[in-house]
Every structure is written in structure tokens, then in C-alpha cells.
Amino acid sequence: MSVKIKISYTTKEELEKVLQVLSPVMKDYKISKNQEGRYKKAYVEVKE
């Protein structure tokens, strides 16, 4: 089983807070290359 979560954020601080909350179950995360538009995106992969 693989779970991936898409995170939309506006500031780096918002992303850091979310990653801190998810850190106990987080396997890896990736910041999207396309950072244009109102929201920036990151993707988190959760441990099995």
C-alpha cells in the first residue's frame, strides 16, 4: 500500500509546520518544480 498526500501552501513556514506534524509517519517529501500560481505544492509519501 502506498499513500501520497498533496499539500498546497503559500509560505515556507506553512509547509514546515505541516511537515513537522506529519514527520512521525512521513517517508519522504518532494516539492513541486512548478511553483507558479496562488498556491505552491508539495507531495508527501507516508510510511507503510
All heavy atoms as TSV, in Angstrom:
chain	resi	resn	atom	element	x	y	z
A	1	MET	N	N	0.841	-1.177	0.000
A	1	MET	CA	C	0.000	0.000	0.000
A	1	MET	C	C	0.888	1.242	0.000
A	1	MET	O	O	1.869	1.316	0.720
A	1	MET	CB	C	-0.891	0.003	1.239
A	1	MET	CG	C	-1.761	1.217	1.327
A	1	MET	SD	S	-2.908	1.181	2.691
A	1	MET	CE	C	-1.907	1.836	3.995
A	2	SER	N	N	0.519	2.215	-0.805
A	2	SER	CA	C	1.264	3.460	-0.891
A	2	SER	C	C	0.291	4.624	-0.766
A	2	SER	O	O	-0.732	4.664	-1.445
A	2	SER	CB	C	1.995	3.537	-2.223
A	2	SER	OG	O	2.653	4.757	-2.334
A	3	VAL	N	N	0.620	5.557	0.117
A	3	VAL	CA	C	-0.230	6.724	0.318
A	3	VAL	C	C	0.595	7.965	0.022
A	3	VAL	O	O	1.704	8.125	0.531
A	3	VAL	CB	C	-0.756	6.786	1.766
A	3	VAL	CG1	C	-1.565	8.050	1.990
A	3	VAL	CG2	C	-1.584	5.560	2.084
A	4	LYS	N	N	0.039	8.834	-0.819
A	4	LYS	CA	C	0.690	10.096	-1.133
A	4	LYS	C	C	-0.289	11.219	-0.830
A	4	LYS	O	O	-1.470	11.132	-1.144
A	4	LYS	CB	C	1.110	10.135	-2.595
A	4	LYS	CG	C	2.187	9.124	-2.898
A	4	LYS	CD	C	2.647	9.198	-4.321
A	4	LYS	CE	C	3.710	8.135	-4.563
A	4	LYS	NZ	N	4.168	8.121	-5.934
A	5	ILE	N	N	0.223	12.275	-0.206
A	5	ILE	CA	C	-0.603	13.410	0.190
A	5	ILE	C	C	-0.118	14.647	-0.556
A	5	ILE	O	O	1.078	14.932	-0.580
A	5	ILE	CB	C	-0.502	13.657	1.706
A	5	ILE	CG1	C	-0.971	12.424	2.477
A	5	ILE	CG2	C	-1.305	14.879	2.107
A	5	ILE	CD1	C	-0.698	12.496	3.960
A	6	LYS	N	N	-1.044	15.374	-1.158
A	6	LYS	CA	C	-0.715	16.618	-1.841
A	6	LYS	C	C	-0.983	17.770	-0.879
A	6	LYS	O	O	-2.065	17.877	-0.305
A	6	LYS	CB	C	-1.582	16.781	-3.088
A	6	LYS	CG	C	-1.335	18.066	-3.835
A	6	LYS	CD	C	-2.254	18.142	-5.044
A	6	LYS	CE	C	-2.134	19.465	-5.743
A	6	LYS	NZ	N	-3.080	19.548	-6.865
A	7	ILE	N	N	0.018	18.627	-0.696
A	7	ILE	CA	C	-0.091	19.762	0.205
A	7	ILE	C	C	-0.017	21.044	-0.618
A	7	ILE	O	O	0.900	21.217	-1.411
A	7	ILE	CB	C	1.054	19.756	1.235
A	7	ILE	CG1	C	1.017	18.477	2.060
A	7	ILE	CG2	C	0.978	20.980	2.133
A	7	ILE	CD1	C	2.237	18.279	2.921
A	8	SER	N	N	-0.979	21.932	-0.419
A	8	SER	CA	C	-0.958	23.257	-1.038
A	8	SER	C	C	-0.665	24.269	0.054
A	8	SER	O	O	-1.287	24.237	1.113
A	8	SER	CB	C	-2.302	23.567	-1.682
A	8	SER	OG	O	-2.584	22.645	-2.709
A	9	TYR	N	N	0.279	25.173	-0.199
A	9	TYR	CA	C	0.676	26.139	0.815
A	9	TYR	C	C	1.071	27.450	0.148
A	9	TYR	O	O	1.294	27.498	-1.052
A	9	TYR	CB	C	1.838	25.588	1.654
A	9	TYR	CG	C	3.102	25.321	0.855
A	9	TYR	CD1	C	4.130	26.247	0.833
A	9	TYR	CD2	C	3.263	24.149	0.120
A	9	TYR	CE1	C	5.291	26.031	0.099
A	9	TYR	CE2	C	4.412	23.918	-0.606
A	9	TYR	CZ	C	5.422	24.851	-0.618
A	9	TYR	OH	O	6.554	24.627	-1.346
A	10	THR	N	N	1.134	28.508	0.949
A	10	THR	CA	C	1.515	29.812	0.405
A	10	THR	C	C	2.887	30.260	0.893
A	10	THR	O	O	3.580	30.962	0.182
A	10	THR	CB	C	0.468	30.890	0.747
A	10	THR	OG1	O	0.287	30.914	2.152
A	10	THR	CG2	C	-0.858	30.611	0.057
A	11	THR	N	N	3.271	29.878	2.108
A	11	THR	CA	C	4.577	30.272	2.640
A	11	THR	C	C	5.365	29.051	3.073
A	11	THR	O	O	4.789	28.001	3.373
A	11	THR	CB	C	4.432	31.215	3.859
A	11	THR	OG1	O	3.828	30.496	4.932
A	11	THR	CG2	C	3.621	32.450	3.524
A	12	LYS	N	N	6.662	29.206	3.119
A	12	LYS	CA	C	7.537	28.109	3.526
A	12	LYS	C	C	7.251	27.693	4.974
A	12	LYS	O	O	7.338	26.515	5.317
A	12	LYS	CB	C	8.994	28.536	3.368
A	12	LYS	CG	C	9.983	27.435	3.576
A	12	LYS	CD	C	11.384	27.883	3.258
A	12	LYS	CE	C	12.352	26.723	3.443
A	12	LYS	NZ	N	13.708	27.083	3.077
A	13	GLU	N	N	6.874	28.653	5.819
A	13	GLU	CA	C	6.560	28.361	7.213
A	13	GLU	C	C	5.358	27.421	7.331
A	13	GLU	O	O	5.330	26.535	8.176
A	13	GLU	CB	C	6.305	29.652	7.998
A	13	GLU	CG	C	7.542	30.496	8.211
A	13	GLU	CD	C	7.931	31.310	6.976
A	13	GLU	OE1	O	7.063	31.587	6.114
A	13	GLU	OE2	O	9.118	31.659	6.862
A	14	GLU	N	N	4.357	27.627	6.472
A	14	GLU	CA	C	3.182	26.739	6.470
A	14	GLU	C	C	3.602	25.315	6.142
A	14	GLU	O	O	3.174	24.370	6.808
A	14	GLU	CB	C	2.148	27.206	5.442
A	14	GLU	CG	C	1.392	28.433	5.828
A	14	GLU	CD	C	0.411	28.858	4.756
A	14	GLU	OE1	O	0.668	28.647	3.562
A	14	GLU	OE2	O	-0.621	29.416	5.134
A	15	LEU	N	N	4.429	25.155	5.127
A	15	LEU	CA	C	4.894	23.830	4.743
A	15	LEU	C	C	5.684	23.186	5.874
A	15	LEU	O	O	5.475	22.010	6.186
A	15	LEU	CB	C	5.748	23.898	3.477
A	15	LEU	CG	C	6.359	22.571	3.023
A	15	LEU	CD1	C	5.279	21.555	2.702
A	15	LEU	CD2	C	7.285	22.784	1.848
A	16	GLU	N	N	6.561	23.943	6.516
A	16	GLU	CA	C	7.369	23.398	7.608
A	16	GLU	C	C	6.499	22.907	8.766
A	16	GLU	O	O	6.781	21.863	9.353
A	16	GLU	CB	C	8.361	24.452	8.101
A	16	GLU	CG	C	9.467	24.717	7.103
A	16	GLU	CD	C	10.364	25.886	7.493
A	16	GLU	OE1	O	10.092	26.553	8.522
A	16	GLU	OE2	O	11.333	26.129	6.765
A	17	LYS	N	N	5.432	23.632	9.097
A	17	LYS	CA	C	4.521	23.213	10.169
A	17	LYS	C	C	3.823	21.899	9.817
A	17	LYS	O	O	3.701	21.001	10.648
A	17	LYS	CB	C	3.484	24.296	10.446
A	17	LYS	CG	C	4.055	25.501	11.149
A	17	LYS	CD	C	2.982	26.550	11.377
A	17	LYS	CE	C	3.568	27.810	11.971
A	17	LYS	NZ	N	2.539	28.847	12.178
A	18	VAL	N	N	3.361	21.790	8.586
A	18	VAL	CA	C	2.671	20.571	8.162
A	18	VAL	C	C	3.638	19.384	8.153
A	18	VAL	O	O	3.298	18.303	8.619
A	18	VAL	CB	C	2.019	20.753	6.775
A	18	VAL	CG1	C	1.459	19.442	6.255
A	18	VAL	CG2	C	0.932	21.803	6.832
A	19	LEU	N	N	4.842	19.596	7.659
A	19	LEU	CA	C	5.834	18.523	7.636
A	19	LEU	C	C	6.205	18.091	9.051
A	19	LEU	O	O	6.441	16.907	9.304
A	19	LEU	CB	C	7.079	18.953	6.860
A	19	LEU	CG	C	6.892	19.170	5.368
A	19	LEU	CD1	C	8.191	19.667	4.748
A	19	LEU	CD2	C	6.421	17.899	4.679
A	20	GLN	N	N	6.241	19.021	9.974
A	20	GLN	CA	C	6.541	18.690	11.364
A	20	GLN	C	C	5.442	17.804	11.952
A	20	GLN	O	O	5.726	16.837	12.659
A	20	GLN	CB	C	6.683	19.972	12.183
A	20	GLN	CG	C	7.123	19.746	13.606
A	20	GLN	CD	C	7.290	21.061	14.357
A	20	GLN	OE1	O	6.804	22.112	13.937
A	20	GLN	NE2	N	7.978	21.003	15.471
A	21	VAL	N	N	4.192	18.104	11.652
A	21	VAL	CA	C	3.076	17.305	12.145
A	21	VAL	C	C	3.106	15.905	11.535
A	21	VAL	O	O	2.855	14.908	12.217
A	21	VAL	CB	C	1.731	17.998	11.834
A	21	VAL	CG1	C	0.563	17.084	12.108
A	21	VAL	CG2	C	1.606	19.282	12.635
A	22	LEU	N	N	3.439	15.814	10.253
A	22	LEU	CA	C	3.441	14.531	9.555
A	22	LEU	C	C	4.734	13.735	9.748
A	22	LEU	O	O	4.806	12.578	9.327
A	22	LEU	CB	C	3.209	14.746	8.058
A	22	LEU	CG	C	1.829	15.238	7.666
A	22	LEU	CD1	C	1.785	15.530	6.172
A	22	LEU	CD2	C	0.769	14.227	8.034
A	23	SER	N	N	5.734	14.310	10.366
A	23	SER	CA	C	7.053	13.664	10.462
A	23	SER	C	C	7.045	12.252	11.058
A	23	SER	O	O	7.821	11.408	10.606
A	23	SER	CB	C	8.039	14.554	11.207
A	23	SER	OG	O	7.643	14.743	12.532
A	24	PRO	N	N	6.186	11.918	12.047
A	24	PRO	CA	C	6.214	10.549	12.568
A	24	PRO	C	C	5.824	9.480	11.540
A	24	PRO	O	O	6.252	8.339	11.651
A	24	PRO	CB	C	5.205	10.568	13.713
A	24	PRO	CG	C	5.071	11.996	14.097
A	24	PRO	CD	C	5.305	12.774	12.833
A	25	VAL	N	N	5.034	9.849	10.544
A	25	VAL	CA	C	4.585	8.870	9.548
A	25	VAL	C	C	5.132	9.148	8.152
A	25	VAL	O	O	4.844	8.415	7.212
A	25	VAL	CB	C	3.040	8.801	9.479
A	25	VAL	CG1	C	2.457	8.296	10.778
A	25	VAL	CG2	C	2.458	10.143	9.104
A	26	MET	N	N	5.939	10.194	8.024
A	26	MET	CA	C	6.436	10.600	6.708
A	26	MET	C	C	7.652	9.780	6.297
A	26	MET	O	O	8.590	9.611	7.060
A	26	MET	CB	C	6.808	12.087	6.740
A	26	MET	CG	C	7.230	12.635	5.406
A	26	MET	SD	S	7.447	14.421	5.423
A	26	MET	CE	C	8.705	14.632	6.645
A	27	LYS	N	N	7.600	9.278	5.071
A	27	LYS	CA	C	8.724	8.547	4.498
A	27	LYS	C	C	9.625	9.497	3.713
A	27	LYS	O	O	10.839	9.486	3.863
A	27	LYS	CB	C	8.202	7.437	3.584
A	27	LYS	CG	C	9.254	6.591	2.939
A	27	LYS	CD	C	8.613	5.495	2.104
A	27	LYS	CE	C	9.643	4.628	1.433
A	27	LYS	NZ	N	9.005	3.594	0.606
A	28	ASP	N	N	9.001	10.322	2.868
A	28	ASP	CA	C	9.742	11.237	2.012
A	28	ASP	C	C	8.790	12.344	1.557
A	28	ASP	O	O	7.578	12.192	1.616
A	28	ASP	CB	C	10.278	10.484	0.795
A	28	ASP	CG	C	11.303	11.275	0.009
A	28	ASP	OD1	O	11.863	12.229	0.564
A	28	ASP	OD2	O	11.540	10.936	-1.164
A	29	TYR	N	N	9.352	13.457	1.115
A	29	TYR	CA	C	8.521	14.504	0.530
A	29	TYR	C	C	9.259	15.144	-0.643
A	29	TYR	O	O	10.473	15.064	-0.748
A	29	TYR	CB	C	8.111	15.564	1.560
A	29	TYR	CG	C	9.187	16.542	1.945
A	29	TYR	CD1	C	9.278	17.776	1.325
A	29	TYR	CD2	C	10.110	16.244	2.936
A	29	TYR	CE1	C	10.259	18.689	1.669
A	29	TYR	CE2	C	11.093	17.137	3.300
A	29	TYR	CZ	C	11.164	18.361	2.662
A	29	TYR	OH	O	12.128	19.252	3.019
A	30	LYS	N	N	8.465	15.731	-1.536
A	30	LYS	CA	C	9.016	16.344	-2.730
A	30	LYS	C	C	8.267	17.648	-2.980
A	30	LYS	O	O	7.042	17.690	-2.930
A	30	LYS	CB	C	8.835	15.399	-3.922
A	30	LYS	CG	C	9.369	15.934	-5.214
A	30	LYS	CD	C	9.169	14.922	-6.336
A	30	LYS	CE	C	9.690	15.466	-7.640
A	30	LYS	NZ	N	9.461	14.523	-8.735
A	31	ILE	N	N	9.017	18.715	-3.241
A	31	ILE	CA	C	8.417	19.994	-3.584
A	31	ILE	C	C	8.284	20.065	-5.100
A	31	ILE	O	O	9.232	19.774	-5.823
A	31	ILE	CB	C	9.273	21.154	-3.039
A	31	ILE	CG1	C	9.309	21.091	-1.516
A	31	ILE	CG2	C	8.739	22.493	-3.519
A	31	ILE	CD1	C	10.214	22.110	-0.871
A	32	SER	N	N	7.105	20.435	-5.569
A	32	SER	CA	C	6.833	20.521	-6.996
A	32	SER	C	C	7.740	21.550	-7.657
A	32	SER	O	O	8.037	22.601	-7.091
A	32	SER	CB	C	5.371	20.903	-7.220
A	32	SER	OG	O	5.102	21.070	-8.587
A	33	LYS	N	N	8.166	21.246	-8.873
A	33	LYS	CA	C	9.001	22.186	-9.631
A	33	LYS	C	C	8.208	23.399	-10.078
A	33	LYS	O	O	8.729	24.499	-10.176
A	33	LYS	CB	C	9.613	21.486	-10.842
A	33	LYS	CG	C	10.637	20.438	-10.473
A	33	LYS	CD	C	11.195	19.781	-11.707
A	33	LYS	CE	C	12.158	18.676	-11.322
A	33	LYS	NZ	N	12.659	17.967	-12.485
A	34	ASN	N	N	6.922	23.206	-10.370
A	34	ASN	CA	C	6.057	24.296	-10.807
A	34	ASN	C	C	5.520	25.032	-9.586
A	34	ASN	O	O	4.580	24.597	-8.955
A	34	ASN	CB	C	4.906	23.750	-11.651
A	34	ASN	CG	C	4.008	24.846	-12.160
A	34	ASN	OD1	O	4.290	26.031	-11.994
A	34	ASN	ND2	N	2.907	24.461	-12.784
A	35	GLN	N	N	6.104	26.158	-9.249
A	35	GLN	CA	C	5.693	26.935	-8.088
A	35	GLN	C	C	4.963	28.213	-8.481
A	35	GLN	O	O	4.931	29.167	-7.723
A	35	GLN	CB	C	6.919	27.244	-7.215
A	35	GLN	CG	C	7.576	26.037	-6.603
A	35	GLN	CD	C	6.669	25.324	-5.604
A	35	GLN	OE1	O	5.972	25.933	-4.817
A	35	GLN	NE2	N	6.676	24.010	-5.669
A	36	GLU	N	N	4.387	28.227	-9.672
A	36	GLU	CA	C	3.640	29.389	-10.132
A	36	GLU	C	C	2.206	29.310	-9.633
A	36	GLU	O	O	1.720	28.251	-9.286
A	36	GLU	CB	C	3.649	29.442	-11.661
A	36	GLU	CG	C	5.034	29.636	-12.248
A	36	GLU	CD	C	5.031	29.631	-13.760
A	36	GLU	OE1	O	3.948	29.722	-14.360
A	36	GLU	OE2	O	6.120	29.519	-14.333
A	37	GLY	N	N	1.551	30.441	-9.587
A	37	GLY	CA	C	0.156	30.469	-9.187
A	37	GLY	C	C	-0.015	30.878	-7.738
A	37	GLY	O	O	0.936	31.233	-7.042
A	38	ARG	N	N	-1.248	30.804	-7.288
A	38	ARG	CA	C	-1.591	31.261	-5.941
A	38	ARG	C	C	-0.984	30.372	-4.860
A	38	ARG	O	O	-0.518	30.860	-3.831
A	38	ARG	CB	C	-3.111	31.286	-5.807
A	38	ARG	CG	C	-3.592	31.832	-4.518
A	38	ARG	CD	C	-5.101	31.950	-4.526
A	38	ARG	NE	N	-5.559	32.463	-3.247
A	38	ARG	CZ	C	-6.813	32.582	-2.933
A	38	ARG	NH1	N	-7.759	32.263	-3.791
A	38	ARG	NH2	N	-7.161	33.050	-1.759
A	39	TYR	N	N	-1.033	29.067	-5.065
A	39	TYR	CA	C	-0.535	28.114	-4.078
A	39	TYR	C	C	0.646	27.330	-4.622
A	39	TYR	O	O	0.678	26.975	-5.793
A	39	TYR	CB	C	-1.638	27.130	-3.671
A	39	TYR	CG	C	-2.804	27.795	-2.996
A	39	TYR	CD1	C	-4.006	27.991	-3.662
A	39	TYR	CD2	C	-2.713	28.243	-1.678
A	39	TYR	CE1	C	-5.077	28.599	-3.051
A	39	TYR	CE2	C	-3.780	28.859	-1.055
A	39	TYR	CZ	C	-4.951	29.028	-1.731
A	39	TYR	OH	O	-6.003	29.649	-1.116
A	40	LYS	N	N	1.587	27.034	-3.750
A	40	LYS	CA	C	2.706	26.167	-4.086
A	40	LYS	C	C	2.321	24.758	-3.659
A	40	LYS	O	O	1.437	24.579	-2.826
A	40	LYS	CB	C	3.969	26.637	-3.360
A	40	LYS	CG	C	4.342	28.049	-3.753
A	40	LYS	CD	C	5.451	28.574	-2.905
A	40	LYS	CE	C	5.738	30.012	-3.308
A	40	LYS	NZ	N	6.556	30.721	-2.376
A	41	LYS	N	N	2.987	23.759	-4.232
A	41	LYS	CA	C	2.604	22.381	-3.959
A	41	LYS	C	C	3.790	21.548	-3.485
A	41	LYS	O	O	4.918	21.754	-3.901
A	41	LYS	CB	C	2.012	21.748	-5.211
A	41	LYS	CG	C	0.684	22.375	-5.625
A	41	LYS	CD	C	0.201	21.850	-6.933
A	41	LYS	CE	C	0.765	22.502	-8.160
A	41	LYS	NZ	N	0.776	23.920	-8.281
A	42	ALA	N	N	3.487	20.589	-2.612
A	42	ALA	CA	C	4.458	19.607	-2.164
A	42	ALA	C	C	3.715	18.282	-2.035
A	42	ALA	O	O	2.495	18.250	-1.846
A	42	ALA	CB	C	5.064	20.003	-0.833
A	43	TYR	N	N	4.450	17.190	-2.158
A	43	TYR	CA	C	3.859	15.862	-2.086
A	43	TYR	C	C	4.593	15.050	-1.014
A	43	TYR	O	O	5.813	15.028	-0.975
A	43	TYR	CB	C	3.981	15.154	-3.443
A	43	TYR	CG	C	3.287	15.916	-4.538
A	43	TYR	CD1	C	3.961	16.856	-5.307
A	43	TYR	CD2	C	1.921	15.741	-4.779
A	43	TYR	CE1	C	3.326	17.583	-6.298
A	43	TYR	CE2	C	1.278	16.462	-5.775
A	43	TYR	CZ	C	1.981	17.371	-6.527
A	43	TYR	OH	O	1.339	18.088	-7.499
A	44	VAL	N	N	3.811	14.400	-0.143
A	44	VAL	CA	C	4.377	13.624	0.960
A	44	VAL	C	C	4.024	12.156	0.753
A	44	VAL	O	O	2.879	11.814	0.446
A	44	VAL	CB	C	3.805	14.106	2.316
A	44	VAL	CG1	C	4.240	13.199	3.440
A	44	VAL	CG2	C	4.219	15.529	2.589
A	45	GLU	N	N	5.013	11.290	0.922
A	45	GLU	CA	C	4.792	9.859	0.862
A	45	GLU	C	C	4.807	9.337	2.299
A	45	GLU	O	O	5.719	9.639	3.073
A	45	GLU	CB	C	5.868	9.167	0.044
A	45	GLU	CG	C	5.581	7.715	-0.223
A	45	GLU	CD	C	6.549	7.084	-1.183
A	45	GLU	OE1	O	7.313	7.827	-1.834
A	45	GLU	OE2	O	6.562	5.864	-1.271
A	46	VAL	N	N	3.779	8.545	2.658
A	46	VAL	CA	C	3.617	8.046	4.010
A	46	VAL	C	C	4.196	6.650	4.134
A	46	VAL	O	O	4.093	5.840	3.206
A	46	VAL	CB	C	2.112	8.042	4.391
A	46	VAL	CG1	C	1.877	7.459	5.763
A	46	VAL	CG2	C	1.557	9.448	4.303
A	47	LYS	N	N	4.811	6.354	5.290
A	47	LYS	CA	C	5.363	5.015	5.548
A	47	LYS	C	C	4.259	3.976	5.546
A	47	LYS	O	O	3.116	4.262	5.894
A	47	LYS	CB	C	6.037	4.972	6.933
A	47	LYS	CG	C	7.237	5.841	7.061
A	47	LYS	CD	C	7.771	5.731	8.479
A	47	LYS	CE	C	8.863	6.734	8.730
A	47	LYS	NZ	N	9.311	6.731	10.127
A	48	GLU	N	N	4.630	2.760	5.205
A	48	GLU	CA	C	3.663	1.660	5.233
A	48	GLU	C	C	3.549	1.073	6.610
A	48	GLU	O	O	4.436	1.084	7.392
A	48	GLU	CB	C	4.092	0.576	4.256
A	48	GLU	CG	C	3.992	1.042	2.840
A	48	GLU	CD	C	4.272	-0.068	1.848
A	48	GLU	OE1	O	4.043	-1.231	2.184
A	48	GLU	OE2	O	4.709	0.245	0.764
